[in-house]
């Protein structure tokens, strides 16, 4: 699914890591775990979106616009990448 807009709570954020695709392109990403009323799902922030995470803490609620959701081995994953926007809308208590 593409162009998905979500309001999600951040439950986990891992340290940034660098990956290289089978086509030789390098990317930096941060994996985490997000939650909304429908449940929890893994989330990945790609490249430039990592900078937009500065100041976001565990427990914060963010609005993520123009994301895409992929499925791998039956598990849905939220991807925040090129063309996506994020902003914090509620700080953790």
C-alpha positions as CSV (number, residue, x, y, z in Angstrom):
1,X,0.0,0.0,0.0
2,X,1.3,3.4,-0.9
3,X,0.6,7.0,0.2
4,X,-0.6,5.8,3.6
5,X,-1.1,8.4,6.4
6,X,-0.8,7.3,10.0
7,X,-0.9,8.6,13.5
8,X,1.3,6.3,15.5
9,X,3.0,6.0,18.8
10,X,6.8,5.2,18.7
11,X,7.5,2.2,21.0
12,X,11.1,1.4,19.9
13,X,13.9,3.0,17.9
14,X,17.2,1.2,17.1
15,X,20.5,3.0,16.3
16,X,21.0,3.9,12.7
17,X,22.6,1.3,10.4
18,X,23.9,1.3,6.9
19,X,22.8,-1.2,4.3
20,X,23.7,-1.9,0.7
21,X,21.2,-3.2,-1.7
22,X,21.8,-6.0,-4.2
23,X,22.1,-3.2,-6.8
24,X,25.0,-1.6,-4.8
25,X,23.1,1.4,-3.5
26,X,23.8,2.4,0.1
27,X,21.1,3.5,2.5
28,X,21.0,4.5,6.2
29,X,18.0,3.4,8.1
30,X,16.5,3.2,11.6
31,X,14.2,0.3,12.5
32,X,11.7,0.5,15.3
33,X,8.2,-0.5,16.5
34,X,5.1,1.6,16.2
35,X,1.6,1.2,17.5
36,X,-1.9,2.6,16.7
37,X,-5.4,1.4,17.7
38,X,-5.2,-1.5,15.2
39,X,-2.0,-2.9,16.8
40,X,1.8,-2.9,16.6
41,X,4.0,-3.0,13.5
42,X,7.7,-2.7,12.7
43,X,8.6,0.6,11.1
44,X,11.7,1.6,9.1
45,X,12.8,5.2,8.6
46,X,15.0,5.6,5.5
47,X,17.8,8.0,4.7
48,X,16.7,11.7,4.9
49,X,13.7,10.8,7.2
50,X,16.2,9.9,9.9
51,X,17.0,13.7,10.3
52,X,13.3,14.3,10.8
53,X,13.3,12.0,13.8
54,X,15.6,14.3,15.8
55,X,13.8,15.1,19.0
56,X,11.3,12.2,18.7
57,X,11.4,10.0,21.8
58,X,10.0,6.7,22.8
59,X,6.4,7.1,23.6
60,X,5.9,10.2,21.4
61,X,3.0,10.2,18.9
62,X,3.9,11.2,15.4
63,X,1.9,11.8,12.2
64,X,3.6,10.0,9.2
65,X,2.3,11.1,5.8
66,X,2.8,9.4,2.5
67,X,4.3,6.2,3.8
68,X,4.1,2.8,2.3
69,X,3.3,-0.5,3.9
70,X,5.0,-3.7,2.7
71,X,4.6,-7.3,3.6
72,X,7.5,-9.7,4.3
73,X,6.9,-13.3,5.4
74,X,3.3,-12.4,6.3
75,X,4.4,-9.4,8.5
76,X,3.4,-5.9,7.6
77,X,6.0,-3.2,7.8
78,X,5.6,0.6,7.8
79,X,8.2,2.4,5.6
80,X,8.9,6.1,5.9
81,X,11.1,7.1,3.0
82,X,11.5,9.4,0.1
83,X,8.4,11.7,-0.2
84,X,7.2,10.9,3.3
85,X,6.8,13.5,6.0
86,X,6.8,13.1,9.8
87,X,6.0,15.4,12.6
88,X,5.6,14.9,16.4
89,X,2.1,15.7,17.5
90,X,2.2,14.5,21.1
91,X,5.1,14.1,23.5
92,X,5.5,11.1,25.7
93,X,4.1,11.5,29.2
